[in-house]
Amino acid sequence: MTAIAYKAGDLLSLSPDMVNRPRPGPFEVLRVMPSRDNAEEQYRVRGPDGRERVIGHHEIVGNGGAGAKI
């Protein structure tokens, strides 16, 4: 299992979706979810549109504002 790199309240930027559409952020981490079977960390996040989703660690491209926190 890898170390958890993000915690609740952190802001993230995400990679484009499966059809290469940008996902404008920032996305706020709401909670750390249990790891997937392949040990990849998962996070519950809320986007600027107010919708929540679960993302894998591989979808994160950086902080949404240089270590920004809400």
Contacts in CASP RR format, 6 or more apart in sequence:
PFRMAT RR
TARGET T0000
AUTHOR 0000-0000-0000
METHOD contacts of the structure
MODEL  1
MTAIAYKAGDLLSLSPDMVNRPRPGPFEVLRVMPSRDNAEEQYRVRGPDG
RERVIGHHEIVGNGGAGAKI
1 35 0 8 1.000
1 39 0 8 1.000
2 39 0 8 1.000
2 40 0 8 1.000
2 41 0 8 1.000
2 57 0 8 1.000
4 32 0 8 1.000
4 41 0 8 1.000
5 41 0 8 1.000
5 57 0 8 1.000
6 12 0 8 1.000
6 29 0 8 1.000
6 32 0 8 1.000
6 43 0 8 1.000
6 60 0 8 1.000
7 29 0 8 1.000
7 32 0 8 1.000
8 29 0 8 1.000
8 30 0 8 1.000
8 31 0 8 1.000
8 32 0 8 1.000
9 28 0 8 1.000
9 29 0 8 1.000
9 30 0 8 1.000
9 69 0 8 1.000
9 70 0 8 1.000
10 28 0 8 1.000
10 29 0 8 1.000
10 63 0 8 1.000
10 67 0 8 1.000
10 68 0 8 1.000
10 69 0 8 1.000
11 26 0 8 1.000
11 27 0 8 1.000
11 28 0 8 1.000
11 29 0 8 1.000
11 63 0 8 1.000
11 64 0 8 1.000
11 65 0 8 1.000
11 67 0 8 1.000
11 68 0 8 1.000
11 69 0 8 1.000
11 70 0 8 1.000
12 25 0 8 1.000
12 26 0 8 1.000
12 27 0 8 1.000
12 28 0 8 1.000
12 29 0 8 1.000
12 43 0 8 1.000
12 45 0 8 1.000
12 60 0 8 1.000
12 62 0 8 1.000
12 63 0 8 1.000
12 64 0 8 1.000
13 25 0 8 1.000
13 26 0 8 1.000
13 27 0 8 1.000
13 60 0 8 1.000
13 61 0 8 1.000
13 62 0 8 1.000
13 63 0 8 1.000
13 64 0 8 1.000
13 65 0 8 1.000
14 23 0 8 1.000
14 25 0 8 1.000
14 27 0 8 1.000
14 55 0 8 1.000
14 59 0 8 1.000
14 60 0 8 1.000
14 61 0 8 1.000
15 23 0 8 1.000
15 58 0 8 1.000
15 59 0 8 1.000
15 60 0 8 1.000
15 61 0 8 1.000
16 22 0 8 1.000
16 23 0 8 1.000
17 23 0 8 1.000
24 48 0 8 1.000
25 47 0 8 1.000
25 48 0 8 1.000
25 64 0 8 1.000
26 47 0 8 1.000
26 48 0 8 1.000
26 64 0 8 1.000
26 65 0 8 1.000
26 68 0 8 1.000
27 45 0 8 1.000
27 46 0 8 1.000
27 47 0 8 1.000
27 48 0 8 1.000
27 55 0 8 1.000
27 64 0 8 1.000
28 45 0 8 1.000
28 46 0 8 1.000
28 47 0 8 1.000
28 70 0 8 1.000
29 43 0 8 1.000
29 44 0 8 1.000
29 45 0 8 1.000
30 43 0 8 1.000
30 44 0 8 1.000
30 45 0 8 1.000
30 46 0 8 1.000
30 52 0 8 1.000
31 43 0 8 1.000
31 44 0 8 1.000
32 41 0 8 1.000
32 42 0 8 1.000
32 43 0 8 1.000
32 44 0 8 1.000
33 41 0 8 1.000
33 42 0 8 1.000
33 43 0 8 1.000
33 44 0 8 1.000
33 54 0 8 1.000
34 42 0 8 1.000
35 41 0 8 1.000
35 42 0 8 1.000
36 42 0 8 1.000
36 56 0 8 1.000
40 56 0 8 1.000
40 57 0 8 1.000
40 58 0 8 1.000
41 56 0 8 1.000
41 57 0 8 1.000
42 54 0 8 1.000
42 55 0 8 1.000
42 56 0 8 1.000
42 57 0 8 1.000
43 54 0 8 1.000
43 55 0 8 1.000
43 56 0 8 1.000
43 57 0 8 1.000
43 60 0 8 1.000
44 52 0 8 1.000
44 53 0 8 1.000
44 54 0 8 1.000
45 52 0 8 1.000
45 53 0 8 1.000
45 54 0 8 1.000
45 55 0 8 1.000
46 52 0 8 1.000
47 53 0 8 1.000
END
